[in-house]
C-alpha cells in the first residue's frame, strides 16, 4: 500500500475515534462519513441528521431519499458505492437540537481538524456542496442563489452548490422554480456522466 493510501486510512481511523465534542454535546458523538480515496464525486453537507446519527448511514432520512431519488436520480447502489461518492460534511457528527427544535450549528473545530485534511487527499472530478452552511465555508459572503446558478469551482474542480432538500426550504424552492426545471437536469447529467466513466 502506497504512503498516500496509508496516510488516508490513518486519517479515517482518527476521524472515526474522535470524541472532541462529547462534553459540549452532552452525548457521545458518532462521526459519519463514507467513501474511498479515489471517489469520483465529493459530496459535502452541513452535518448528519439525528436519524443518520442513530443508524450510522449517511443521508438515511427523508431529505436523503429526496436527494438520491428525486434530485440526483441515482440508485442506492450508485450513491453508496464508495468509488462513486465520498460523502462528508462540515461537521462529521450530529450536533444535537437547539432551543427552537432545529439542529444546532456544527462546531467549527471539526472543519478545521478533519474536513480540511480530508480534502487534501481527495482528487474528485466533481464537488457537490449541499446547503447554505456548507456553501459559506467554501464561498463566504456569497448568496446561495448566486452559487446555485453560478459557474463555480473549488480549486480547479467543477462544483455544484445545491440548497438543502429539506421541506423547511420550501420558500426558496417556490422563489426559485428554475432550480428544479433547469439546474437539476444539468446536475443529474454531470453525475451520470462521471459515474458511468
C-alpha positions as CSV (number, residue, x, y, z in Angstrom):
1,X,0.0,0.0,0.0
2,X,1.4,3.4,-1.0
3,X,2.1,6.1,1.5
4,X,-0.9,8.2,0.4
5,X,-3.3,5.4,1.0
6,X,-1.8,4.5,4.4
7,X,-2.0,8.2,5.5
8,X,-5.6,8.4,4.3
9,X,-6.6,5.3,6.2
10,X,-4.9,6.6,9.3
11,X,-6.9,9.9,9.0
12,X,-10.2,8.0,8.6
13,X,-9.5,6.0,11.8
14,X,-8.7,9.2,13.6
15,X,-12.0,10.8,12.5
16,X,-13.9,7.6,13.5
17,X,-12.5,7.7,17.0
18,X,-12.9,11.5,17.5
19,X,-14.9,12.5,20.6
20,X,-13.7,16.1,21.0
21,X,-17.3,17.5,21.2
22,X,-18.7,15.0,23.6
23,X,-18.7,17.4,26.6
24,X,-20.3,20.2,24.7
25,X,-22.9,17.9,23.0
26,X,-23.9,16.1,26.2
27,X,-23.9,12.7,24.3
28,X,-21.4,10.6,22.5
29,X,-20.5,11.9,19.1
30,X,-20.6,9.3,16.3
31,X,-18.7,10.5,13.2
32,X,-20.4,9.6,9.9
33,X,-18.6,9.8,6.5
34,X,-18.4,7.4,3.6
35,X,-16.2,6.7,0.6
36,X,-12.7,5.8,-0.5
37,X,-9.7,7.7,-1.6
38,X,-10.4,7.5,-5.3
39,X,-14.1,8.5,-5.2
40,X,-15.1,10.4,-8.3
41,X,-17.5,12.8,-6.6
42,X,-17.0,14.6,-3.2
43,X,-20.3,15.4,-1.5
44,X,-20.2,17.9,1.4
45,X,-23.2,18.9,3.5
46,X,-23.6,20.6,6.9
47,X,-23.8,17.7,9.4
48,X,-25.6,14.3,9.9
49,X,-29.2,14.3,11.0
50,X,-30.4,12.6,14.1
51,X,-31.5,9.6,12.1
52,X,-28.1,9.3,10.4
53,X,-26.6,9.6,13.9
54,X,-28.7,6.6,15.1
55,X,-28.2,4.4,12.0
56,X,-24.6,5.5,11.1
57,X,-25.6,5.6,7.5
58,X,-25.3,8.9,5.6
59,X,-28.4,10.5,4.1
60,X,-30.6,7.8,5.7
61,X,-33.5,10.2,6.2
62,X,-36.3,11.9,4.3
63,X,-34.1,14.6,2.9
64,X,-31.6,12.0,1.8
65,X,-34.2,10.0,0.0
66,X,-35.4,13.1,-1.9
67,X,-31.8,13.9,-2.7
68,X,-31.0,10.5,-4.1
69,X,-34.2,9.6,-5.8
70,X,-35.8,12.8,-7.0
71,X,-32.8,15.2,-7.4
72,X,-29.9,13.1,-8.4
73,X,-32.0,10.2,-9.7
74,X,-29.3,7.6,-8.8
75,X,-29.8,4.2,-7.3
76,X,-28.8,3.5,-3.7
77,X,-26.1,1.2,-5.2
78,X,-24.6,4.1,-7.2
79,X,-24.9,6.6,-4.4
80,X,-23.4,4.4,-1.7
81,X,-20.7,3.0,-4.0
82,X,-17.6,4.3,-2.2
83,X,-15.8,4.6,-5.5
84,X,-18.5,7.0,-6.8
85,X,-19.2,9.3,-3.8
86,X,-17.1,10.4,-0.9
87,X,-19.8,11.7,1.5
88,X,-18.6,14.0,4.2
89,X,-19.7,17.2,6.0
90,X,-18.6,20.5,7.6
91,X,-19.0,18.5,10.8
92,X,-19.0,14.7,10.9
93,X,-21.4,14.3,13.9
94,X,-25.0,15.1,14.6
95,X,-24.7,18.2,16.9
96,X,-28.0,18.0,18.8
97,X,-31.1,20.2,18.8
98,X,-31.2,23.9,19.5
99,X,-34.0,25.5,21.7
100,X,-36.3,26.1,18.7
101,X,-36.2,22.4,17.8
102,X,-33.8,22.6,14.8
103,X,-30.4,21.1,14.6
104,X,-27.6,23.1,16.2
105,X,-24.9,24.6,14.0
106,X,-21.9,22.3,13.7
107,X,-18.8,23.1,15.8
108,X,-16.1,24.8,13.7
109,X,-13.4,22.7,15.2
110,X,-14.5,19.7,13.1
111,X,-13.9,21.6,9.8
112,X,-10.5,22.8,10.9
113,X,-9.4,19.5,12.3
114,X,-10.8,17.0,9.9
115,X,-12.5,18.2,6.7
116,X,-9.6,20.3,5.6
117,X,-7.3,17.2,5.9
118,X,-9.8,15.0,4.0
119,X,-9.8,17.5,1.1
120,X,-6.1,17.4,0.8
121,X,-6.2,13.7,0.0
122,X,-9.2,13.6,-2.3
123,X,-9.0,14.3,-6.1
124,X,-12.5,14.1,-7.4
125,X,-13.9,15.1,-10.8
126,X,-16.8,17.0,-9.2
127,X,-17.8,18.6,-5.9
128,X,-21.4,18.7,-4.7
129,X,-21.9,21.2,-1.8
130,X,-25.3,20.9,-0.1
131,X,-26.9,23.7,1.9
132,X,-26.1,27.3,2.7
133,X,-23.9,26.5,5.8
134,X,-21.6,24.2,3.8
135,X,-21.5,26.7,0.9
136,X,-20.5,29.5,3.2
137,X,-17.4,27.6,4.2
138,X,-16.1,27.5,0.6
139,X,-17.6,30.7,-0.7
140,X,-18.0,33.1,2.2
141,X,-20.3,36.1,1.8
142,X,-21.9,34.8,-1.4
143,X,-25.6,34.3,-1.6
144,X,-27.0,30.8,-2.0
145,X,-28.9,31.6,-5.2
146,X,-25.8,33.2,-6.7
147,X,-23.8,30.0,-6.1
148,X,-26.6,27.6,-7.1
149,X,-27.0,29.2,-10.5
150,X,-23.3,30.2,-11.0
151,X,-20.5,28.5,-12.8
152,X,-18.1,27.8,-9.9
153,X,-15.1,25.6,-8.9
154,X,-13.3,24.6,-5.8
155,X,-9.7,25.0,-6.9
156,X,-9.8,23.8,-10.5
157,X,-12.5,21.2,-9.9
158,X,-16.1,21.9,-11.0
159,X,-18.6,22.4,-8.2
160,X,-22.4,22.5,-7.9
161,X,-23.9,24.1,-4.9
162,X,-27.4,23.0,-4.0
163,X,-30.0,24.1,-1.4
164,X,-30.7,21.6,1.3
165,X,-33.5,19.2,0.2
166,X,-35.3,19.7,3.5
167,X,-39.0,20.7,3.3
168,X,-38.0,23.7,5.5
169,X,-36.6,25.3,2.4
170,X,-40.0,25.2,0.5
171,X,-40.0,29.1,0.2
172,X,-36.6,29.0,-1.6
173,X,-37.9,26.3,-4.0
174,X,-41.0,28.4,-4.6
175,X,-39.0,31.5,-5.2
176,X,-36.5,29.7,-7.5
177,X,-38.5,27.3,-9.7
178,X,-35.7,27.3,-12.3
179,X,-33.6,25.2,-9.9
180,X,-35.8,22.1,-10.4
181,X,-36.6,22.9,-14.0
182,X,-33.1,23.8,-15.3
183,X,-30.4,23.3,-12.8
184,X,-31.2,19.8,-11.5
185,X,-31.2,18.2,-15.0
186,X,-27.7,19.7,-15.6
187,X,-26.5,18.3,-12.2
188,X,-28.1,14.9,-12.9
189,X,-26.4,14.7,-16.4
190,X,-23.0,15.5,-14.9
191,X,-23.3,13.0,-12.1
192,X,-24.4,10.3,-14.6
193,X,-21.5,11.1,-16.9
194,X,-19.0,10.9,-14.1
195,X,-20.4,7.7,-12.6
196,X,-20.5,5.9,-16.0
197,X,-16.9,6.7,-16.9
